[in-house]
Amino acid sequence: MLFLFENFILDTERRELLRGDELRSMEPQVFDLIEHLVRNRGRVVSKDDMISSVWNGRIVSDATLASRISAARSVLGDNGREQRVIRTMIGKGVRFVADVQERQEWVPLVPLVPDQSGKSPLLAAATHALPLPLPDKPSIAVMPFQNMSGDPEQNYFADGVVEDIINGLSRIKWLFVISRNSSFSYRNQIVDTKRVGGELGIRYILEGSIRRAGTRIRIAAQLVEVTTGRQVWAERYDRDIGNIFELQDDITSSVVGAIEPNLIRIEIDRSRRKRPDSLDAYDLYLQALPHVFSSAPADCERAIILLSQALQKEPDYATAHAAVAWCIGHRFGNNATIAADKAAALAHARAALLWAGDDASVLALAGFIIALLGNDYDSAFGAINRALAVSNSSALAYGIAANVHGILGHIKETESLAEKALRLSPFDPLSYLPHLGLAVAHYKHNSYSDSVAAIRRAVQANPRFFVSYLIGAAALVRLGQLPEAKAMVQHSIELRPDYTTSTLLAAGVGGPELAKSLASALRQAGLPE
């Protein structure tokens, strides 16, 4: 019997586990444990069940059982934090949660040795007969970039860029990324996206080319959805060669930073097309995502409902915890009289940190809520700095870092982080965050003209976020431009009719000193008490 999941093939007759063209090595008990979990994937497998089936009822210590489960996760590229394939059900046992397909047939026996093309005959034959199933999360392969320079020595640079892009994408924890060894087996081939997608079990392919002319390098890249063949995203980068390693880092961060929001957008569209009765926790999260960051109260409420449903299915879903913390925190900012919202947002943020692992977006969002609502800046910066260390291509992490530094009045840090965030994703709807951080930092330093300039950019990025108008109005009051300040407050009231200076003071976001200064200015501009 063959069991196919993610990019693995489990052959129970030969007692082999293949990942792509790689034969995975493990102890016999670990193979038996994986097979047992796969065969019983429809239920939770208890400790007694595992001991009975794998160890034939012999006495086994908890430490031994835990070590074998850990080894099984390791050979599947999983871990105890992520639990992507083998999930611990506390007090009950474990469950195999990856999507699995069964096959009875196998391809003719061929040696597991690459031929002259560098491809394993076994992989070629197996994938021809058995298209791999798609993982239960977005999946991508980065093809070797074509060297269009006519200079073979440029291959090393193209390969270095691709390897760095693969490494950068691998830091996005909701994304399944094919290893370099598998994707580079298609070097010097004309890529048929549907064939490669079936062979690697992926939903997206990133392909590109590199051309050097004198002291300039041009890199073109495009992201293709395998099933439809449509282009999801494309970009061209022209750079001076300069320091080759800095150039490589620059291209990598630009490509990875652009791919993440585009993949999120297309995954949201895909989720909307699914049948309602097939929605799992990930799809509920995708359904919620357009509402999470819209800034409209009704959208926030819709997101909270969907995210709560996702957390009922997966209580340790860090991404959903972070998103619902953001939404509830937003609701508290709108109506600070609901003290329970503050406690709930902080609880979800801390739960997100508990399960985040090294997911940069989760770490940044959780840190943001802990800073704004908990005023615990040490913990917040611990999470945000971890996010930046994990990924140097997360525009969200840079934007949030800029915003929090801005609230504290750290001008230099805010400017540097905002510049990075906006360079990575200049048209991201969340680009209002770094602009808002700059506006607050300038306001705290009495640079009111600079504050207004930053607010205008924040409003352009997100005209529905009422707080931006309030910051701008306060700065205009300080500049003596009362009519324009009143106009900005009116925009804010149209978005939030029930928001008052009392609400602002009760929320206390940014600390009491900032809140008092804003409230004093906004009273003059017409914000109700």
C-alpha positions as CSV (number, residue, x, y, z in Angstrom):
1,M,0.0,0.0,0.0
2,L,1.2,3.5,-0.8
3,F,0.2,6.5,1.3
4,L,0.8,10.0,-0.3
5,F,0.8,13.2,1.8
6,E,2.5,16.5,1.3
7,N,5.5,15.5,-0.8
8,F,6.0,12.2,0.9
9,I,5.3,8.6,-0.4
10,L,5.0,6.0,2.4
11,D,5.5,2.5,0.9
12,T,4.3,-0.1,3.5
13,E,5.4,-3.1,1.3
14,R,9.0,-1.9,0.9
15,R,9.0,-0.1,4.3
16,E,10.3,3.0,2.7
17,L,9.5,6.7,3.1
18,L,10.4,9.0,0.2
19,R,10.4,12.8,0.4
20,G,10.7,13.9,-3.3
21,D,13.6,11.9,-4.5
22,E,15.2,11.5,-1.0
23,L,14.9,8.2,0.8
24,R,14.4,9.0,4.5
25,S,16.3,7.0,7.1
26,M,14.7,6.0,10.4
27,E,14.5,3.3,13.1
28,P,12.1,0.5,12.4
29,Q,9.9,1.5,15.4
30,V,9.6,5.0,14.0
31,F,8.5,3.7,10.6
32,D,5.9,1.4,12.4
33,L,4.7,4.4,14.4
34,I,4.3,6.6,11.3
35,E,2.5,3.8,9.4
36,H,0.1,3.2,12.4
37,L,-0.7,6.9,12.7
38,V,-1.3,7.3,8.9
39,R,-3.6,4.2,8.8
40,N,-5.6,5.6,11.8
41,R,-5.6,9.2,10.7
42,G,-9.3,9.5,11.1
43,R,-9.1,9.4,14.9
44,V,-6.9,10.2,17.9
45,V,-4.4,7.4,18.7
46,S,-4.0,6.9,22.4
47,K,-0.8,5.9,24.2
48,D,-2.1,2.4,24.9
49,D,-3.0,2.0,21.3
50,M,0.5,3.0,20.1
51,I,2.1,0.6,22.6
52,S,-0.2,-2.2,21.6
53,S,0.4,-1.8,17.9
54,V,4.0,-0.7,17.7
55,W,5.6,-2.4,20.7
56,N,3.2,-5.4,20.8
57,G,2.0,-4.5,24.3
58,R,5.5,-4.4,25.9
59,I,6.1,-2.0,28.8
60,V,7.3,1.3,27.3
61,S,8.2,4.4,29.3
62,D,6.7,7.8,28.5
63,A,10.2,9.1,27.7
64,T,10.7,6.3,25.1
65,L,7.3,7.0,23.5
66,A,7.9,10.7,23.5
67,S,11.3,10.2,21.8
68,R,9.8,8.0,19.1
69,I,7.0,10.6,18.4
70,S,9.7,13.3,18.2
71,A,11.7,11.2,15.8
72,A,8.7,10.6,13.6
73,R,8.0,14.3,13.5
74,S,11.7,15.0,12.7
75,V,11.7,12.6,9.7
76,L,8.6,14.3,8.4
77,G,10.0,17.8,8.7
78,D,7.6,18.6,11.6
79,N,8.3,19.7,15.2
80,G,6.5,19.9,18.5
81,R,5.7,23.6,18.1
82,E,4.4,23.5,14.6
83,Q,2.7,20.1,14.7
84,R,1.9,20.3,11.0
85,V,1.6,16.6,10.4
86,I,1.4,14.9,13.9
87,R,-0.6,16.8,16.4
88,T,-0.7,16.2,20.1
89,M,-4.2,16.1,21.6
90,I,-3.5,16.9,25.3
91,G,-4.7,14.2,27.6
92,K,-5.8,12.0,24.7
93,G,-2.9,11.0,22.4
94,V,-1.8,12.1,19.0
95,R,-3.4,12.4,15.5
96,F,-2.0,12.4,12.0
97,V,-3.6,15.5,10.4
98,A,-2.0,15.8,6.9
99,D,-4.3,15.0,3.9
100,V,-3.5,11.5,2.7
101,Q,-4.2,9.7,-0.5
102,E,-4.0,5.9,-0.9
103,R,-2.6,4.0,-3.9
104,Q,-2.5,0.2,-4.5
105,E,-0.1,0.3,-7.5
106,W,3.6,1.0,-7.7
107,V,5.9,1.8,-10.6
108,P,8.5,-0.7,-11.8
109,L,11.5,-1.2,-9.5
110,V,14.4,1.1,-10.5
111,P,17.5,2.0,-8.6
112,L,17.5,5.1,-6.4
113,V,20.5,6.6,-8.2
114,P,20.4,9.8,-10.3
115,D,21.0,9.4,-14.0
116,Q,23.2,11.8,-16.1
117,S,20.5,14.5,-16.0
118,G,20.8,14.5,-12.2
119,K,17.2,13.2,-11.7
120,S,16.4,10.0,-9.8
121,P,14.7,7.4,-12.2
122,L,12.7,6.4,-9.2
123,L,11.4,9.9,-8.7
124,A,10.7,10.4,-12.4
125,A,8.8,7.1,-12.7
126,A,7.0,7.5,-9.4
127,T,5.8,11.0,-10.0
128,H,4.7,10.1,-13.6
129,A,2.5,7.4,-12.2
130,L,1.5,9.0,-8.9
131,P,1.0,12.8,-8.9
132,L,1.7,14.0,-5.4
133,P,-1.2,15.4,-3.4
134,L,-1.2,19.1,-2.5
135,P,-0.2,19.9,1.1
136,D,-2.9,21.4,3.4
137,K,-1.3,24.8,3.1
138,P,0.0,26.9,0.2
139,S,3.0,25.2,-1.5
140,I,5.7,26.6,-3.8
141,A,8.8,25.6,-5.7
142,V,11.4,28.1,-6.9
143,M,12.8,27.0,-10.3
144,P,16.5,27.7,-11.2
145,F,16.6,31.1,-12.8
146,Q,17.7,31.2,-16.5
147,N,21.1,32.9,-17.1
148,M,20.4,35.1,-20.1
149,S,23.8,36.8,-20.0
150,G,25.6,34.3,-22.2
151,D,28.3,34.1,-19.4
152,P,28.4,30.8,-17.6
153,E,30.1,32.4,-14.7
154,Q,26.9,34.3,-13.9
155,N,25.2,30.9,-13.0
156,Y,26.6,31.1,-9.5
157,F,25.0,34.5,-8.9
158,A,21.6,33.2,-10.3
159,D,21.8,30.1,-8.1
160,G,22.7,32.2,-5.1
161,V,19.7,34.4,-5.6
162,V,17.4,31.4,-5.9
163,E,18.8,29.6,-2.9
164,D,18.4,32.8,-0.8
165,I,14.8,33.2,-2.1
166,I,14.1,29.5,-1.1
167,N,15.5,30.2,2.4
168,G,13.6,33.4,2.7
169,L,10.3,31.8,1.7
170,S,11.0,28.9,4.1
171,R,10.7,31.4,7.0
172,I,7.0,32.0,6.1
173,K,5.5,29.3,8.3
174,W,2.2,29.1,6.6
175,L,4.0,28.3,3.3
176,F,5.2,24.8,2.2
177,V,8.5,25.3,0.2
178,I,10.1,22.6,-1.9
179,S,13.8,22.1,-1.2
180,R,16.6,23.3,-3.4
181,N,17.6,19.8,-4.4
182,S,14.2,19.0,-5.8
183,S,13.6,22.2,-7.6
184,F,17.1,22.3,-9.1
185,S,16.6,18.9,-10.7
186,Y,14.7,20.8,-13.4
187,R,17.7,22.9,-14.4
188,N,18.1,23.4,-18.2
189,Q,14.5,22.1,-18.8
190,I,11.6,23.9,-20.3
191,V,9.2,24.1,-17.3
192,D,5.7,22.9,-17.9
193,T,4.0,24.3,-14.8
194,K,1.3,21.7,-14.6
195,R,3.7,18.8,-15.0
196,V,6.1,20.2,-12.4
197,G,3.2,21.0,-10.1
198,G,2.0,17.4,-10.2
199,E,5.5,16.0,-9.8
200,L,6.3,18.1,-6.8
201,G,2.8,18.4,-5.3
202,I,2.7,22.2,-5.2
203,R,0.3,25.0,-6.0
204,Y,2.6,27.7,-7.1
205,I,5.9,28.0,-9.1
206,L,8.3,31.0,-9.0
207,E,10.4,31.2,-12.1
208,G,12.7,33.9,-13.5
209,S,15.7,35.0,-15.5
210,I,18.9,37.0,-15.0
211,R,20.7,39.2,-17.5
212,R,23.9,41.1,-17.0
213,A,24.9,44.0,-19.2
214,G,28.0,45.9,-18.2
215,T,27.6,47.2,-14.6
216,R,23.9,46.5,-14.5
217,I,21.9,43.3,-13.6
218,R,18.3,42.8,-14.6
219,I,16.3,40.1,-12.8
220,A,12.8,39.2,-13.9
221,A,10.5,36.9,-11.8
222,Q,7.0,35.7,-12.1
223,L,4.7,33.7,-9.8
224,V,2.4,31.2,-11.5
225,E,-0.6,29.3,-10.1
226,V,-0.1,25.7,-11.3
227,T,-3.6,24.5,-11.8
228,T,-4.7,27.5,-13.9
229,G,-1.4,28.5,-15.4
230,R,-2.2,32.2,-14.6
231,Q,0.3,34.7,-13.6
232,V,-0.3,35.8,-10.0
233,W,2.6,38.3,-9.8
234,A,5.5,39.5,-11.9
235,E,8.2,42.0,-11.3
236,R,11.5,43.2,-12.8
237,Y,14.5,44.4,-10.8
238,D,17.3,46.6,-12.3
239,R,20.3,47.1,-10.1
240,D,23.9,48.2,-10.2
241,I,26.2,45.3,-9.5
242,G,28.3,47.0,-6.8
243,N,28.8,44.6,-3.9
244,I,27.5,41.3,-5.2
245,F,26.5,39.9,-1.8
246,E,24.5,43.1,-0.9
247,L,22.9,42.9,-4.3
248,Q,21.9,39.3,-3.7
249,D,20.4,40.2,-0.3
250,D,18.5,43.2,-1.9
251,I,17.0,41.1,-4.6
252,T,16.0,38.3,-2.2
253,S,14.3,40.6,0.3
254,S,12.4,42.4,-2.5
255,V,11.2,39.2,-4.1
256,V,10.2,37.5,-0.8
257,G,8.6,40.6,0.5
258,A,6.5,41.0,-2.6
259,I,5.4,37.3,-2.9
260,E,4.0,37.0,0.6
261,P,1.1,39.5,0.3
262,N,0.3,38.3,-3.2
263,L,0.1,34.7,-2.1
264,I,-2.2,35.7,0.8
265,R,-4.5,37.5,-1.6
266,I,-4.8,34.6,-4.0
267,E,-5.3,32.1,-1.2
268,I,-8.2,34.2,0.1
269,D,-9.7,34.1,-3.3
270,R,-9.2,30.3,-3.5
271,S,-10.8,29.9,0.0
272,R,-13.9,31.8,-1.1
273,R,-14.5,29.3,-3.9
274,K,-14.5,26.3,-1.5
275,R,-17.7,24.7,-0.4
276,P,-18.8,25.9,3.1
277,D,-18.9,22.4,4.5
278,S,-15.3,21.8,3.6
279,L,-13.9,24.7,5.6
280,D,-11.1,23.8,8.1
281,A,-9.3,26.1,10.5
282,Y,-7.0,27.5,7.8
283,D,-9.8,28.3,5.4
284,L,-11.8,30.0,8.2
285,Y,-8.7,32.1,8.9
286,L,-8.5,33.0,5.2
287,Q,-12.2,33.9,5.1
288,A,-11.5,36.2,8.1
289,L,-8.3,37.8,6.8
290,P,-9.9,40.5,4.5
291,H,-12.0,41.7,7.4
292,V,-9.1,41.7,10.0
293,F,-7.3,44.7,8.6
294,S,-10.1,46.7,7.1
295,S,-10.5,49.0,10.1
296,A,-14.4,48.9,9.8
297,P,-16.1,47.7,13.1
298,A,-18.5,45.5,11.2
299,D,-15.6,43.8,9.5
300,C,-13.9,43.3,12.8
301,E,-16.9,41.6,14.3
302,R,-17.1,39.3,11.3
303,A,-13.5,38.4,11.6
304,I,-13.8,37.7,15.3
305,I,-16.6,35.2,14.6
306,L,-14.7,33.3,11.9
307,L,-11.4,33.3,13.9
308,S,-13.2,32.0,17.0
309,Q,-14.6,29.1,14.8
310,A,-11.0,28.4,13.6
311,L,-9.8,28.3,17.2
312,Q,-12.5,25.9,18.2
313,K,-11.1,23.5,15.6
314,E,-7.5,24.3,16.4
315,P,-7.0,25.8,19.9
316,D,-3.2,26.2,19.3
317,Y,-3.5,28.0,16.0
318,A,-1.1,30.8,16.6
319,T,-2.0,32.8,13.5
320,A,-5.7,32.9,14.4
321,H,-4.8,33.9,18.0
322,A,-2.7,36.8,16.7
323,A,-5.4,38.0,14.2
324,V,-8.2,37.8,16.8
325,A,-6.0,39.7,19.3
326,W,-5.6,42.5,16.7
327,C,-9.4,42.6,16.0
328,I,-10.4,42.6,19.7
329,G,-7.7,45.2,20.4
330,H,-9.1,47.3,17.6
331,R,-12.5,47.0,19.2
332,F,-11.2,48.1,22.6
333,G,-9.5,51.1,20.9
334,N,-12.9,52.1,19.5
335,N,-14.8,51.7,22.8
336,A,-12.5,51.6,25.8
337,T,-15.4,51.1,28.2
338,I,-15.3,47.3,27.4
339,A,-12.5,46.3,29.8
340,A,-13.0,42.6,29.0
341,D,-11.8,43.4,25.4
342,K,-8.5,44.5,26.7
343,A,-8.0,41.4,28.7
344,A,-9.2,39.1,25.9
345,A,-6.9,40.8,23.3
346,L,-3.9,40.4,25.6
347,A,-4.8,36.8,26.4
348,H,-4.9,36.0,22.7
349,A,-1.7,37.8,22.0
350,R,0.1,35.8,24.7
351,A,-1.4,32.6,23.4
352,A,-0.1,33.5,19.9
353,L,3.4,34.0,21.4
354,L,3.2,30.6,23.1
355,W,2.5,28.8,19.8
356,A,4.2,31.2,17.4
357,G,7.5,29.3,17.0
358,D,9.4,31.4,14.5
359,D,6.5,32.9,12.5
360,A,7.5,36.5,12.0
361,S,3.9,37.8,11.3
362,V,2.5,36.2,14.5
363,L,5.4,37.5,16.6
364,A,5.0,41.0,15.3
365,L,1.2,41.2,15.7
366,A,1.3,39.7,19.2
367,G,4.1,42.1,20.2
368,F,2.1,45.0,18.8
369,I,-1.0,44.3,21.0
370,I,1.2,43.7,24.1
371,A,2.8,47.1,23.5
372,L,-0.3,49.1,22.9
373,L,-2.7,47.5,25.4
374,G,-0.3,46.0,27.9
375,N,2.3,48.8,27.9
376,D,4.8,46.0,28.4
377,Y,7.4,47.2,25.9
378,D,10.1,44.8,27.0
379,S,8.0,41.8,26.1
380,A,6.7,43.5,23.0
381,F,10.1,44.3,21.7
382,G,11.3,40.8,22.6
383,A,8.6,39.5,20.2
384,I,9.0,42.1,17.5
385,N,12.8,41.9,17.5
386,R,12.5,38.1,17.2
387,A,10.2,38.6,14.2
388,L,12.8,40.8,12.5
389,A,15.6,38.3,13.3
390,V,13.5,35.5,11.8
391,S,12.6,37.3,8.6
392,N,14.3,40.3,6.9
393,S,11.5,40.4,4.3
394,S,8.4,40.8,6.4
395,A,6.9,44.2,5.7
396,L,4.4,43.7,8.4
397,A,7.1,43.1,11.1
398,Y,9.0,46.2,10.0
399,G,5.8,48.3,9.9
400,I,4.7,47.2,13.3
401,A,8.2,47.8,14.7
402,A,8.2,51.3,13.2
403,N,4.8,52.0,14.7
404,V,5.8,50.9,18.3
405,H,9.1,52.9,18.1
406,G,7.0,55.9,16.9
407,I,4.7,55.7,19.9
408,L,7.8,55.9,22.1
409,G,9.1,58.8,20.1
410,H,12.2,57.0,18.8
411,I,12.7,59.1,15.6
412,K,15.8,57.4,14.1
413,E,14.6,53.9,14.7
414,T,11.1,54.7,13.3
415,E,12.5,56.3,10.2
416,S,14.8,53.4,9.5
417,L,12.2,50.7,10.1
418,A,9.5,52.6,8.1
419,E,11.8,52.9,5.2
420,K,12.4,49.2,5.1
421,A,8.7,48.4,5.5
422,L,7.7,50.7,2.6
423,R,10.4,49.5,0.3
424,L,9.4,45.9,0.8
425,S,5.7,46.5,0.2
426,P,4.9,50.0,-0.9
427,F,1.3,49.3,-1.9
428,D,0.4,47.1,1.0
429,P,-2.9,48.3,2.7
430,L,-1.0,48.0,6.0
431,S,1.6,50.5,4.9
432,Y,-0.4,53.1,6.9
433,L,1.3,51.6,10.0
434,P,4.8,52.9,9.4
435,H,3.4,56.2,8.2
436,L,1.3,56.5,11.4
437,G,4.4,55.6,13.5
438,L,6.3,58.4,11.9
439,A,3.5,60.8,12.5
440,V,3.3,60.0,16.2
441,A,7.1,60.2,16.6
442,H,7.2,63.6,15.0
443,Y,4.2,64.8,17.0
444,K,6.0,63.8,20.3
445,H,9.0,65.8,19.2
446,N,6.9,68.8,18.3
447,S,7.7,68.5,14.6
448,Y,4.1,69.0,13.7
449,S,4.6,69.8,10.0
450,D,6.4,66.5,9.5
451,S,3.7,64.8,11.5
452,V,1.0,66.1,9.2
453,A,3.0,65.1,6.1
454,A,3.2,61.5,7.4
455,I,-0.5,61.4,8.3
456,R,-1.4,62.4,4.8
457,R,0.5,59.4,3.5
458,A,-1.2,57.2,6.2
459,V,-4.6,58.4,5.1
460,Q,-3.8,57.8,1.5
461,A,-2.8,54.2,2.4
462,N,-5.9,53.5,4.5
463,P,-8.6,56.2,4.4
464,R,-10.9,54.1,6.7
465,F,-8.6,54.2,9.8
466,F,-10.1,57.0,11.9
467,V,-7.1,57.3,14.3
468,S,-5.0,58.8,11.5
469,Y,-7.4,61.7,11.1
470,L,-7.2,62.4,14.9
471,I,-3.4,62.4,15.0
472,G,-3.4,64.7,11.9
473,A,-6.0,67.0,13.5
474,A,-4.0,67.3,16.7
475,A,-0.9,68.2,14.8
476,L,-2.8,70.8,12.7
477,V,-4.2,72.4,15.9
478,R,-0.6,72.7,17.2
479,L,0.3,74.4,13.9
480,G,-2.6,76.9,14.4
481,Q,-4.4,75.5,11.3
482,L,-7.8,75.1,13.1
483,P,-10.2,74.9,10.0
484,E,-8.2,72.1,8.5
485,A,-8.0,70.4,11.9
486,K,-11.8,70.6,12.3
487,A,-12.2,69.1,8.8
488,M,-10.0,66.1,9.8
489,V,-12.0,65.6,13.0
490,Q,-15.2,65.6,11.0
491,H,-13.7,62.8,8.8
492,S,-13.0,60.9,12.0
493,I,-16.5,61.4,13.3
494,E,-18.0,60.2,10.1
495,L,-16.1,56.9,10.5
496,R,-16.7,56.6,14.3
497,P,-19.7,58.8,15.3
498,D,-19.5,57.6,19.0
499,Y,-15.8,58.3,19.6
500,T,-15.0,61.0,22.1
501,T,-12.0,62.5,24.0
502,S,-13.1,60.4,27.0
503,T,-12.7,57.2,25.0
504,L,-9.3,58.3,23.9
505,L,-8.2,59.0,27.5
506,A,-9.7,55.8,28.7
507,A,-7.9,53.7,26.1
508,G,-4.6,55.4,26.9
509,V,-2.9,53.9,23.9
510,G,0.6,55.3,23.7
511,G,0.6,56.3,27.4
512,P,-1.2,58.9,29.4
513,E,1.0,61.8,28.4
514,L,0.4,61.3,24.6
515,A,-3.3,60.7,25.2
516,K,-3.7,63.9,27.3
517,S,-1.9,66.0,24.6
518,L,-4.0,64.6,21.8
519,A,-7.2,65.1,23.8
520,S,-6.4,68.7,24.6
521,A,-5.8,69.5,20.9
522,L,-8.8,67.5,19.7
523,R,-11.2,69.4,22.0
524,Q,-10.2,72.6,20.2
525,A,-10.9,70.8,16.8
526,G,-14.4,69.8,17.8
527,L,-14.1,66.2,19.0
528,P,-16.9,65.6,21.5
529,E,-16.2,65.0,25.2
